[in-house]
Amino acid sequence: MIRLSVLYPKTDGAEFDHDYYRDSHVPLACKTWGIDASNAQIDKGVDGPYEAAVHFTFDSLEALGAAMGGEGTGAVIADVANYTSIQPVMQTSEIVS
């Protein structure tokens, strides 16, 4: 299993619309990439270096690559401007347990 984490570092003066992120952006990403919403866990930062994060689970690196190369990924990326001015950081990980 592969996890794609998209993390939003806390940034002075930055805005983040958590409601839009939860209700619109993450569902858009799931629909675009053909993954079930249960394969996306959303974090709202309480303490630590991140304002928010989402973790998407894919069956394989190939499935992640196919999703990222899909036609609608550009729209998902463009949608970021609708909820934050923070530049996201992405990490791909293998789930080992």
C-alpha positions as CSV (number, residue, x, y, z in Angstrom):
1,M,0.0,0.0,0.0
2,I,1.1,3.5,-0.8
3,R,0.2,6.7,1.0
4,L,0.3,10.1,-0.6
5,S,0.4,12.8,2.1
6,V,-0.2,16.4,1.3
7,L,0.9,18.7,4.1
8,Y,0.3,22.4,4.6
9,P,3.0,24.0,6.8
10,K,1.9,26.7,9.1
11,T,2.8,30.0,7.5
12,D,2.6,33.5,9.0
13,G,-0.3,35.5,7.4
14,A,-1.6,32.5,5.4
15,E,-5.3,31.6,5.2
16,F,-6.8,28.2,5.2
17,D,-10.5,27.4,4.7
18,H,-10.9,24.1,6.5
19,D,-14.6,23.7,5.6
20,Y,-13.9,24.2,1.8
21,Y,-11.0,21.8,2.1
22,R,-13.1,19.1,3.8
23,D,-16.3,19.6,1.8
24,S,-15.1,20.4,-1.7
25,H,-11.3,20.0,-2.4
26,V,-10.7,16.5,-0.9
27,P,-13.9,15.1,-2.5
28,L,-12.8,16.6,-5.8
29,A,-9.5,14.9,-5.5
30,C,-11.1,11.5,-4.6
31,K,-13.5,11.8,-7.5
32,T,-10.8,12.8,-10.0
33,W,-8.5,10.0,-8.9
34,G,-11.2,7.4,-8.7
35,I,-10.6,6.6,-5.0
36,D,-13.2,6.0,-2.3
37,A,-13.5,8.8,0.2
38,S,-12.7,6.3,3.0
39,N,-9.2,6.2,1.5
40,A,-8.6,9.8,2.4
41,Q,-8.0,10.9,6.0
42,I,-8.0,14.7,6.7
43,D,-6.1,16.2,9.6
44,K,-6.7,19.7,11.0
45,G,-3.5,20.7,12.8
46,V,-3.9,21.3,16.6
47,D,-0.2,21.4,17.6
48,G,2.9,21.0,15.4
49,P,4.2,22.4,12.2
50,Y,1.2,21.8,9.9
51,E,-2.1,23.7,9.5
52,A,-3.7,20.7,7.8
53,A,-2.9,17.5,5.9
54,V,-4.6,14.8,3.9
55,H,-3.5,11.2,3.4
56,F,-4.7,9.3,0.4
57,T,-4.2,5.5,0.1
58,F,-3.4,3.8,-3.2
59,D,-3.0,0.1,-3.9
60,S,0.4,0.6,-5.6
61,L,2.9,3.2,-6.9
62,E,1.5,2.5,-10.4
63,A,-2.0,3.4,-9.2
64,L,-0.7,6.6,-7.7
65,G,1.1,7.4,-10.9
66,A,-2.0,6.8,-13.0
67,A,-4.0,9.1,-10.7
68,M,-1.4,11.9,-10.8
69,G,-1.2,11.6,-14.6
70,G,-4.9,11.7,-15.0
71,E,-6.7,14.4,-17.0
72,G,-8.3,16.1,-14.0
73,T,-5.2,16.5,-11.8
74,G,-4.6,20.0,-13.1
75,A,-8.0,21.0,-11.9
76,V,-7.3,19.6,-8.4
77,I,-4.0,21.5,-8.2
78,A,-5.7,24.7,-9.5
79,D,-8.4,24.3,-6.8
80,V,-5.8,24.9,-4.0
81,A,-6.1,28.6,-4.5
82,N,-9.8,28.4,-3.5
83,Y,-8.9,27.5,0.1
84,T,-5.3,28.5,1.0
85,S,-2.3,30.5,0.1
86,I,0.0,27.9,1.7
87,Q,2.3,26.0,-0.7
88,P,1.6,22.3,0.0
89,V,4.3,19.7,0.6
90,M,3.8,16.2,-0.7
91,Q,5.3,12.9,0.5
92,T,4.8,9.5,-0.9
93,S,5.3,6.6,1.6
94,E,5.1,2.9,1.6
95,I,2.8,1.7,4.4
96,V,4.8,-1.0,6.2
97,S,2.3,-1.8,9.1
